Amino acid sequence: MSPLADNQATSSPAPHAELSKLMSASAQAMNPLSILVVENHADTSKYLCMYLQMMGHTVRAAFNLREALKELAAEPCDVLISDIGLPDGTGWQLLREAHLPTSVYAIAMSGFGMGQDASRSKDAGFRHHLLKPFTPDQLDHYLAEAQEERKNAA
């Protein structure tokens, strides 16, 4: 199952054409971001990375805490999108151990929507906590915020 909710499955005669048009316009309007996706579910990681790449971003993937720490040490990113539940730790632990600069825009994602999870994500340093499945609009909104912050910092 993709982490992106398909809320247009039956409402549009040509959803792929509309999506391609939207993504093309968005990619042109946005400055591309360097994004690290940390997700242990292979299909979720694949489709999320594919979506972000189609939006014009540079995307890398890690499947667990250890790989994510290596990726972050090797090359910085503008945005970190991390699942909370990882096979060898948590997304919260990732933020504690990575010692990321405040300029990295961190977004948590989880299949669990307990209020305490979102609160714990905020306390750990994540800007937002996405509940899976989420809509592309939700993710796009947060990425636009990240771009705006990056633009204002330059």
Backbone as a ProteinNet text record, in pm:
[ID]
protein_1_A
[PRIMARY]
MSPLADNQATSSPAPHAELSKLMSASAQAMNPLSILVVENHADTSKYLCMYLQMMGHTVRAAFNLREALKELAAEPCDVLISDIGLPDGTGWQLLREAHLPTSVYAIAMSGFGMGQDASRSKDAGFRHHLLKPFTPDQLDHYLAEAQEERKNAA
[TERTIARY]
84	0	87.9	55.7	131.1	98.3	195.5	165.9	80.7	70.6	-6.8	-148.5	-244.6	-384.2	-431.4	-502.3	-555.1	-699.5	-720.3	-854.6	-923.8	-863.5	-925.9	-949.9	-955.4	-962.5	-1080.4	-1194.8	-1311	-1368	-1308.9	-1369.2	-1325	-1226.4	-1174.2	-1156.5	-1196.5	-1182.7	-1037.6	-947.9	-807.7	-715.8	-715.4	-636.1	-487	-437	-293.1	-252.2	-334.8	-303.7	-305.6	-404.4	-412.9	-295.6	-259.1	-147.6	-17.6	4.7	127	134.3	21.9	17.5	48.1	-12.8	8	152.9	208.5	346.2	444	419.5	508	506.5	387.5	376	441.5	420.6	479	630.5	684.4	829.2	893.4	826.7	881	874.4	770.4	751.9	840.6	885.6	959.9	1109	1185.7	1328.8	1343.6	1415.9	1426.7	1498.1	1453.4	1511.3	1588.3	1685.1	1754.1	1681.3	1625.3	1538.7	1591.9	1597.6	1627	1498.1	1457	1338.9	1387.4	1339.7	1376	1247.8	1239.4	1118.3	1158.9	1120.8	1161	1069.4	951.9	861	900.2	946.5	1005.1	910.3	784.5	691	660.9	643.8	618	735.5	856.4	975.3	983.6	962.8	971.7	875.7	748.9	650.2	662.7	701	723	842.3	950.1	1068	1034.7	958.7	920.3	838	743.8	661.5	748.2	836.8	922.8	1015.1	1068	1152.4	1072.2	949.4	864.2	832.3	838.4	815.5	941	1050.3	1171.4	1277	1255	1349.1	1457.1	1570	1675.5	1647	1636.2	1589.2	1685.6	1713.2	1788.6	1700.9	1727.8	1646.8	1735.3	1685.1	1745.5	1632.2	1664.3	1560.5	1562.6	1660.8	1665.5	1748.2	1753.4	1823.9	1972.4	2038.3	2181	2211.1	2134.2	2155.6	2130	2027.4	1993.5	2107.8	2165.6	2276.5	2396.3	2423.8	2533	2505.2	2382.5	2345	2358.5	2311.8	2317.4	2461.1	2546.8	2687.7	2760.4	2719.6	2786.8	2747.9	2622.5	2573.9	2454.4	2459.2	2345.8	2220.9	2110.2	1984.6	1910.7	1818.6	1732.8	1614.6	1563.5	1443.8	1468.5	1428.9	1430.5	1285.7	1245.1	1111.5	1135.4	1098.1	1128.5	1006.2	995.8	897.6	939.5	844.6	876.8	921.5	851.6	885.5	985.3	1109.3	1214.4	1259.1	1314.1	1349.6	1456.6	1543.7	1653	1647.4	1532.4	1517.7	1392.6	1393.8	1278.8	1325.9	1233.3	1263	1302.4	1245.4	1281.1	1427.7	1468.4	1607	1699.2	1655.1	1733.5	1765.5	1666.7	1692.5	1788.2	1775.1	1866.5	2010.2	2029.5	2164.6	2229.1	2147.6	2202.4	2258.3	2211.9	2258.3	2250.2	2132	2112.6	2108	2154.6	2139.8	1991.4	1957.3	1816.3	1760.8	1847.2	1799.6	1737.4	1764.1	1703.3	1557.5	1469.9	1325.8	1283.2	1255	1224.8	1074.2	1029.6	888.6	879.3	799.6	776.2	655.8	656.8	537.7	518.8	393.1	363.3	223.9	205.4	73.8	-7.3	52.4	-15	-45.6	-170.8	-212	-244.1	-183.4	-207.1	-158.4	-231.9	-193.1	-54.6	-19.2	112.7	224.3	196.4	298.1	332.3	230.5	253.9	326.4	288.3	353.1	498.6	521.5	658.8	744.6	683.1	755.6	797.6	707	739.7	853.3	842.7	945.4	1082	1081.7	1207.5	1271	1190.7	1245.8	1183	1085.4	1014.2	921.7	913.7	824.8	679.1	658	522.1	522.2	403.2	383.8	271.3	306.4	208.3	155.7	25	-37.1	-60.3	-4.2	-21	-159	-224.3	-184.6	-215.7	-129.6	-150.3	-168.3	-222.9	-247.1	-123.9	-106.4	3.7	-4.1	-125	-140.9	-78.9	-95.6	-37.2	114.8	172	317.2	366.7	299.3	339.3	337.3	239	229.7	353.4	392.5	509.6	637.7	647.6	766.2	772.9	658.7	655.8	704.7	665.9	716	868	919	1064.1	1135.6	1079.3	1140.1	1138.8	1030.1	1018.9	1122.6	1138.4	1239.4	1379.2	1407.4	1538.1	1564	1461.5	1473.9	1500	1428.1	1443.5	1578	1636.1	1765.4	1881.1	1856.2	1965.9	1995.7
-118.7	0	124.1	215.9	340.1	429.4	507.6	598.1	715.1	734.8	846.2	799.2	862.4	825.6	869.2	780.7	812.5	856	984.9	1035.7	1074	1043.9	1074.8	948.9	832.7	707.5	700.2	753.9	743.9	879.8	987.3	1118	1186.5	1131.3	1199.4	1101.1	1138	1045.9	1021.6	1114.2	1098.6	1144.8	1072.1	1119.7	1124.2	1033.5	1033.2	1156.4	1198.3	1317.3	1440.8	1448	1562.4	1563	1445.3	1435.8	1476.5	1429.6	1465.5	1615.9	1675.3	1819.9	1895.5	1852.1	1915.3	1902	1781.1	1759.3	1839.3	1848.5	1925.5	2072.5	2127.2	2267.8	2290.9	2197.1	2211.4	2204.6	2111.5	2096.5	2222.3	2286.8	2408.5	2524.9	2528.8	2640.4	2628.4	2508	2484.6	2474.3	2511.7	2482.9	2341.6	2256.5	2118.3	2108.2	2013.1	1987.3	1856.2	1844.7	1718.2	1650.2	1532.9	1465.9	1327	1292.9	1157.3	1097.6	986	912.4	791	777.5	663.7	584	468.5	385.9	241.6	151.7	11.9	-70.9	-22.9	-96.6	-65.2	-167.3	-147	-76.7	-118.5	-55.9	88.5	113.7	250.2	339.7	293.3	370.3	395.1	290.9	301.2	405.9	398	489	631.1	644.7	778.6	843.7	770	823.6	857	770	793.9	923.2	941.4	1061.9	1186.8	1183.1	1298.9	1329.6	1226.6	1246.6	1306.9	1260.5	1316.5	1462.9	1501.1	1640.5	1725.4	1662.6	1736.2	1737.7	1665	1664	1557.8	1576.4	1476.7	1391.6	1260.6	1174.1	1058.1	1032.5	914.3	838	708.8	626.9	546.9	527.9	438.7	354.8	231.2	139.7	112.2	168.9	151.6	264.8	265.1	369.6	374.5	259.2	252.2	310.6	270.6	323.6	473.8	519	662.5	744.4	696.8	768.6	775.6	667.3	667.2	765.8	765.7	857.4	1002.7	1032.2	1169.2	1214.6	1123.2	1157.9	1178.4	1102.6	1110.4	1234.9	1272.9	1387.1	1450.1	1580.4	1646.1	1647.3	1675.4	1687	1811.7	1858	1970.7	1922.9	1804	1749.1	1603	1566.9	1428.7	1386.7	1279.3	1222.5	1083.8	1063.1	936.4	872.5	742.7	662.9	660.8	650.9	643.4	502.6	401.1	263.1	205.2	189.6	132.2	0.1	-91.6	-222.5	-219	-119.3	-113.7	11.2	72	191.6	268.1	397.5	483	608.7	674.3	803.2	906.3	894.6	986.3	965.7	840.1	807.3	858.3	848.8	897.7	1045.3	1125.9	1269.3	1295.7	1219.2	1237.2	1204.1	1095.7	1048.8	1121.8	1176.3	1239.2	1378.5	1446.7	1582.7	1672.1	1676.9	1754	1903.5	1983.3	2128.5	2164.9	2274.7	2316.3	2348.5	2367.1	2396.3	2274.6	2152.7	2033.3	2028	2020.3	2018.8	1873.1	1830.7	1690.3	1666.6	1564.1	1525.5	1379.5	1353.8	1217.4	1160.7	1030.7	964.3	833.7	799	680.7	630.4	501.2	442.1	451.5	501.5	513.4	659.5	688.9	827.4	870.8	808.1	849.6	993.1	1072.5	1210.5	1221.5	1125.3	1129.1	1105.9	1033.5	1013.5	1145.5	1221.2	1351	1445.2	1442.1	1526.3	1485	1355.9	1306.3	1341.9	1339.3	1378.5	1524.1	1609.8	1752.7	1770.7	1701.4	1712	1665.4	1566	1512.1	1605.3	1698.3	1791.1	1783.3	1694.8	1690	1810.4	1868.3	1982.9	1938.1	1821.1	1769.9	1618.9	1564.1	1419.9	1379.8	1313.5	1267.6	1130.4	1114.2	985.9	913.7	793.7	714.1	649.4	642.6	703.1	852.4	929.1	1073.5	1112.4	1229.8	1276.1	1348	1347.3	1424.6	1572.1	1624.5	1765.4	1795	1704.1	1724.8	1731.7	1636.2	1632.4	1753.8	1786.5	1901.5	2030.8	2045.8	2165.1	2176.5	2065.5	2067.8	2093	2036.5	2059.8	2204.5	2265.2	2407.7	2492.1	2454.5	2523.6	2511.9	2391.5	2368.7	2454.3	2463.5	2545.4	2692.7	2736.4	2876.6	2908.5	2819.7	2840.7	2845	2753.9	2748.9	2875.8	2923.7	3046.3	3166.5	3175.6	3287.8	3285.9	3168.2	3156.1	3192.2	3187.4	3214.1	3361.2
0	0	0	-82.8	-91.5	27.2	76.9	187.5	143.4	13	-38.3	-63.8	-2.4	-19.9	-157	-224.5	-357.6	-341.6	-325.8	-302.8	-432.5	-548.3	-675.8	-757.8	-694.4	-766.3	-863	-826	-913.5	-951.6	-905.4	-926.6	-1055.3	-1124.6	-1241.1	-1355	-1476	-1587.5	-1627.7	-1601.5	-1640	-1528	-1413.4	-1299.9	-1329.5	-1412.1	-1440.2	-1519.6	-1616.1	-1694.2	-1605.1	-1518	-1426.7	-1329.8	-1280.3	-1186.5	-1254.2	-1375.4	-1448.2	-1471.2	-1506.7	-1529.5	-1400.2	-1291.6	-1161.7	-1118.1	-1131.9	-1088.4	-1172.2	-1300.2	-1386.8	-1347.3	-1325.3	-1285.2	-1149.9	-1056.1	-923.4	-928.3	-1006.7	-1015.7	-1072.3	-1166.9	-1226	-1128.4	-1046.6	-954.6	-831.1	-801.7	-678.5	-704.8	-605.6	-607.8	-554	-624.8	-578.1	-443.8	-365.6	-234.4	-237.7	-149.8	-127.2	-11.7	-37.9	59.8	91.1	219.2	262.4	317.4	258.6	304.4	382.5	505.6	589.6	615	551.1	556	533.1	624.3	612.3	523	492.7	404	260.1	186.1	53.4	-44.1	-49.9	-144.8	-107.4	21.1	65.8	29.6	57.8	24.1	-126.3	-204	-350.5	-405.9	-366.4	-423.6	-370.4	-246.6	-192.3	-262.3	-277.8	-347.6	-492.5	-558	-696.8	-708.5	-618.9	-619.7	-601.5	-504.2	-475.8	-593.7	-658	-776.1	-890.6	-908.3	-1013.7	-986	-860.3	-823.2	-843.5	-885.2	-917.2	-809	-700	-588.9	-608	-540.3	-534.1	-411.1	-430.7	-322.8	-301	-173.2	-130.6	-32.8	-18.4	72.4	166.2	286.1	384.3	441.8	480.6	525.2	674.9	744.4	889.2	950.9	1080.6	1155.7	1118.2	1114.5	1085.5	947.3	845.7	710.5	705.7	775.6	776	835.7	945.2	1007.4	912.4	840	742	629.7	578.4	469.8	514.1	634.3	684.5	709.5	751.4	773.6	640.6	538.3	408.3	330.1	339.9	262.1	332.2	354.5	421.2	332.2	393.3	317.9	365.5	281	318.4	401.4	364	427.8	464.2	583.5	629.3	649	581.1	601.1	658.1	783.8	849.8	911.9	887.8	959.3	1105.5	1194.8	1336.8	1374.3	1323.9	1356.1	1257.2	1300.9	1216.9	1278.8	1198.3	1252.8	1362.3	1359.2	1456.8	1544.8	1553.4	1637.1	1598.2	1626.8	1594.5	1522.2	1457.4	1396.3	1501	1619.6	1728.2	1767.3	1774.2	1805.1	1694	1570.5	1456.8	1473.5	1508.4	1526.3	1642	1749.9	1864	1825.2	1752.8	1721.7	1603.7	1514.6	1393.4	1419.7	1522.1	1553.2	1429.2	1369.8	1247.1	1275.8	1181.2	1198.7	1195.5	1256.9	1261.5	1123.8	1026.4	891.2	823.3	874.6	816	860.1	762.7	786	801.8	923.7	952.4	962.4	889.7	887.5	931.1	1034.8	1080.5	1006.9	987.9	934.4	1009.5	1028.9	1107.2	1073.8	1089.8	1074.4	1202.4	1307.1	1435.6	1463	1495.6	1510.1	1650.6	1746.8	1884.2	1902.6	1977.5	2003	2063.1	2147.1	2210.7	2109.6	1999.4	1896.5	1828.8	1791.8	1727.6	1823.5	1948.4	2048.7	2068.9	2071.6	2088.6	1966.3	1847.6	1726.3	1733.8	1776.4	1792.5	1892.3	2006.4	2110	2060.2	1969.6	1916.6	1814.3	1758.5	1660	1522.5	1505	1377.4	1367.1	1248.7	1227.5	1220.5	1158.6	1139.4	1156.4	1184	1199.7	1104.2	994.8	897.1	936.4	930.3	958.3	826.2	812.3	690.2	689.9	575.4	448.5	449.5	387	378.8	232.7	210.4	74	20.4	-110	-168	-129.3	-116.5	-79.2	56.7	152.1	285	274.9	205.2	191.1	113	4.9	-76.8	4.4	92.3	177.5	266.9	327.9	416	337	217.7	135.3	88.2	61.9	25.8	144	265.6	385.2	393.9	367.9	373.9	269.9	152.3	46.9	83.5	141	181.7	289.4	386.6	490.4	430.6	337.8	273.9	195	124.6	45.7	136.2	246.4	339.2	412.6	428.1	496.6	404.7	274.8	178.3	165.1
[MASK]
++++++++++++++++++++++++++++++++++++++++++++++++++++++++++++++++++++++++++++++++++++++++++++++++++++++++++++++++++++++++++++++++++++++++++++++++++++++++++

